[in-house]
Amino acid sequence: MERETSNFNGVLHDKALEAIRSGKLPSRHQDRTLGGAGSGAECAVCGEPVMRHMTELEIQFNHGETMSHYHLHYQCFAAWDFERTNIPGASN
């Protein structure tokens, strides 16, 4: 996750789009974002753990009585955020 190349970023965008299309991640704007050191949780985009020395973003979605939350590497969050705003009809 630490080395960025255009090919690597392209793969992340593909994975982010697939996560949205498959319903693994919502396509709407998150209700809350938390950030900090990685917790070791699996990234909802790439499937790799967000290790302690990495920056982790936790995005949360309010569903009335419940909240769903997802852990992402910051690069994966950026790919997801970009892809979700480019889906026709998505709630931005």
N, C-alpha and C positions, 0 to 999 in steps of 0.2 A: 504493500500500500504506500510505501514511502517514496517510490520513484515515479515521477510523472512523465509520460511520453504521450504523444498524440494518439498512438495506437492503443495504449492503456486506457486513456480517457474515452476513446471510442468504444472500447469493450464495456466500460462502466456505463456509458449512455445506453448501450444495447441492453445491459442487465437491468438498468433502471426502468427502461421502457417495458421490458418483459415483466418486471415486478408489478408495474401499474396494470398492464393488460391482463395479467393472470389474477389480479385482485389481491396480491400479496401486500401491496402498498396502495393507499388511497391516491386519487388524482387531484384531490382538493388541497387547499392551503391548510397547513397544520394549525391547531388552536394554540399550541404552546411549544416552545423549543427550549431545551436545557442543554448546556454544554459543559464539558470538563474532560478529565482524564478518562481514558478507556476503562471499561468495566470488565472486559473479557467477553461481553455478550456478542452474539453473532450479528453481523451487519445484515440488515434486511435487503440490501441491494446486492452485495457481492458474496455474502455467505461466509466471509472470513471473520475471525474474531477481531474486535476492536481492542487491541492490547493497551495496557496501562500507559505506555509511553506515547500513545497516539491520542489525537483529539477525537472525542466522541460527541455526536449530537444525538440527543433523544428527542424525537418528535412525538407529540401527543395529539390525539383527536378526541374531541368530546362527542359522545353518542347519547347525550341526555343523562341517564343514570350511570353510565359506564364510560371509562376512558380506555382507548387503546394506545399503545406506545410502541415505538420502534427505535432501535439503536442503529446508527449509521456512522461510518467514517465521514469526515467532513467532505472529502472528494466525492463520495457516494451520495451524500446529501445534495451537493451542487449538481450532480448529474440528474438525480431524481427531480429536483426543483426545476431544472431546465426542461426536462422531458414532460413533466406534468403541465407546464404552462404552454406547451406546444401541441397538446392534444386538442383537436377541435371539440368544442363543447364542454371542456373540462372547467370545473369551478376554480377559478384562480383567486 
